[in-house]
Amino acid sequence: MRNKIAYLNYQVKNEMELKKIIRLDPKLKDINEIEAEKYVQQLKYKFVTIKEKEYPIKLKLLKNPPWVLYYQGDLSLLNKKIISINGSSNPLQYTKTATADLIRILKNDKVIMAGYGNGIAKQVFVSAITNEKKAIAISAYNLDYTQKNDQYLFNILKDKHLVISAAL
């Protein structure tokens, strides 16, 4: 079932259509199991579907959670206490310093989350890494594209933190 959901998510790419198909065929009998398996084998990244127990509970509580979550790193970070920080992609130096100070004084029981990008987002991740805090990077793009944006930062985040995307 897991592979079929991932394959269907790849084929359809429209949440409303995906829901309709699953509602009409809950066991996904019409999805070719061999094709689904081939698709999953070629994926470069880990994934979890909404039907699996490993799928983060906090995401299941969303009005429209993604059916498939692609990731690299420690998925369990999504089940911890999270503080989200966002800001300008072109921040003032003062804002960067204030962000770095905020992250430095945060307790280690908090995971810091931000969108994967430049500006404050990059400051968030650099400060989290420097201060040995756990971080989650959310990408609006697929992980291949995200990795190309900043290979060095991506590798650190995927090895010791978490990078997630609902995009393929």
C-alpha positions as CSV (number, residue, x, y, z in Angstrom):
1,M,0.0,0.0,0.0
2,R,2.9,2.4,0.9
3,N,4.5,2.1,-2.5
4,K,1.1,2.5,-4.3
5,I,0.4,5.7,-2.4
6,A,3.8,7.1,-3.3
7,Y,3.4,6.1,-6.9
8,L,-0.1,7.6,-7.1
9,N,1.1,10.8,-5.5
10,Y,3.8,11.0,-8.2
11,Q,1.3,10.4,-11.0
12,V,-1.5,12.6,-9.9
13,K,0.2,15.6,-8.2
14,N,-3.2,17.1,-7.4
15,E,-4.4,16.6,-3.8
16,M,-8.1,16.8,-4.7
17,E,-7.7,14.2,-7.4
18,L,-5.6,12.0,-5.2
19,K,-8.3,12.1,-2.5
20,K,-11.0,11.2,-5.0
21,I,-9.0,8.2,-6.3
22,I,-8.3,6.9,-2.8
23,R,-11.9,7.4,-1.8
24,L,-13.2,5.4,-4.8
25,D,-10.5,2.7,-4.5
26,P,-9.3,2.6,-0.8
27,K,-7.1,-0.4,-1.4
28,L,-5.7,1.0,-4.6
29,K,-6.4,-2.2,-6.5
30,D,-6.1,-0.3,-9.8
31,I,-2.5,0.8,-9.2
32,N,0.0,-1.5,-10.7
33,E,2.1,-2.9,-7.9
34,I,5.2,-3.6,-10.1
35,E,5.2,-0.1,-11.4
36,A,4.8,1.3,-7.9
37,E,7.7,-0.8,-6.7
38,K,9.9,0.4,-9.6
39,Y,9.1,4.0,-8.8
40,V,9.9,3.6,-5.2
41,Q,13.2,1.9,-5.9
42,Q,14.4,4.8,-8.1
43,L,13.7,7.4,-5.4
44,K,16.8,9.1,-3.9
45,Y,15.1,10.1,-0.7
46,K,13.2,8.5,2.1
47,F,9.5,9.0,2.3
48,V,6.6,8.3,4.6
49,T,2.9,8.1,3.7
50,I,0.0,9.3,5.8
51,K,-1.1,5.7,6.3
52,E,2.0,4.8,8.2
53,K,2.5,4.9,11.9
54,E,5.8,6.8,11.4
55,Y,4.0,9.7,9.8
56,P,4.2,12.7,12.2
57,I,1.1,13.1,14.3
58,K,1.3,16.9,14.1
59,L,1.0,16.8,10.3
60,K,-1.9,14.4,10.4
61,L,-3.8,17.1,12.4
62,L,-3.5,19.6,9.5
63,K,-6.6,20.3,7.5
64,N,-4.9,19.0,4.3
65,P,-1.8,17.0,5.3
66,P,0.4,15.8,2.5
67,W,-0.2,12.2,1.5
68,V,3.6,11.7,1.1
69,L,6.4,13.4,2.9
70,Y,9.8,13.1,1.4
71,Y,12.7,13.6,3.7
72,Q,16.4,13.2,4.7
73,G,17.4,13.1,8.3
74,D,15.7,12.4,11.6
75,L,12.0,12.3,11.0
76,S,11.3,12.0,14.8
77,L,12.3,15.7,15.1
78,L,8.7,16.5,13.9
79,N,7.4,14.9,17.1
80,K,9.3,17.2,19.4
81,K,8.5,20.7,20.6
82,I,9.1,23.0,17.7
83,I,9.6,26.8,17.4
84,S,9.3,28.2,13.9
85,I,11.2,31.2,12.8
86,N,10.7,33.0,9.5
87,G,11.7,36.3,8.1
88,S,13.0,38.3,5.2
89,S,15.1,36.8,2.4
90,N,17.1,40.1,2.5
91,P,17.4,40.9,6.2
92,L,19.2,43.7,7.9
93,Q,22.4,42.8,9.8
94,Y,20.5,43.7,13.0
95,T,17.9,41.1,12.2
96,K,20.5,38.4,11.5
97,T,22.2,39.2,14.8
98,A,18.9,39.2,16.7
99,T,18.0,35.8,15.1
100,A,21.4,34.3,16.1
101,D,21.0,35.6,19.7
102,L,17.5,34.1,19.9
103,I,18.6,30.7,18.8
104,R,21.6,30.8,21.1
105,I,19.4,31.3,24.2
106,L,16.8,28.7,23.2
107,K,16.7,25.6,25.4
108,N,17.9,22.4,23.7
109,D,14.5,20.8,24.1
110,K,13.2,22.9,21.3
111,V,13.6,22.0,17.6
112,I,14.0,25.1,15.4
113,M,12.0,25.0,12.1
114,A,12.3,27.3,9.1
115,G,11.7,27.3,5.4
116,Y,14.8,26.3,3.4
117,G,16.1,29.4,1.7
118,N,18.3,32.5,2.0
119,G,18.3,35.4,4.4
120,I,16.8,34.7,7.9
121,A,16.2,31.0,7.0
122,K,19.9,30.5,6.3
123,Q,20.8,32.4,9.5
124,V,18.4,30.1,11.4
125,F,20.2,27.0,10.2
126,V,23.7,28.3,10.6
127,S,22.9,29.4,14.1
128,A,21.2,26.2,15.0
129,I,24.2,24.2,13.8
130,T,26.7,26.5,15.5
131,N,24.8,26.3,18.8
132,E,24.2,22.5,18.6
133,K,20.4,22.9,18.3
134,K,18.3,20.5,16.3
135,A,16.7,22.0,13.1
136,I,14.1,21.2,10.5
137,A,14.3,22.7,7.1
138,I,11.0,22.8,5.1
139,S,11.4,23.0,1.3
140,A,8.7,24.2,-1.0
141,Y,10.6,22.4,-3.8
142,N,11.7,18.8,-4.3
143,L,14.8,17.7,-2.5
144,D,16.9,17.5,-5.6
145,Y,16.4,21.1,-6.3
146,T,16.8,22.0,-2.7
147,Q,20.1,20.2,-2.5
148,K,21.4,22.1,-5.5
149,N,20.6,25.4,-3.8
150,D,23.3,25.0,-1.1
151,Q,24.9,21.6,-1.1
152,Y,27.1,22.1,2.0
153,L,24.2,23.3,4.2
154,F,21.9,20.6,2.8
155,N,24.4,17.9,3.7
156,I,24.8,19.0,7.2
157,L,21.0,19.3,7.7
158,K,20.3,15.9,6.2
159,D,23.0,14.2,8.2
160,K,22.3,15.7,11.7
161,H,18.9,17.4,11.4
162,L,15.9,17.1,9.0
163,V,15.0,18.3,5.6
164,I,11.4,17.7,4.4
165,S,9.3,18.4,1.4
166,A,5.9,17.4,0.1
167,A,7.0,18.2,-3.4
168,L,8.4,15.6,-5.7
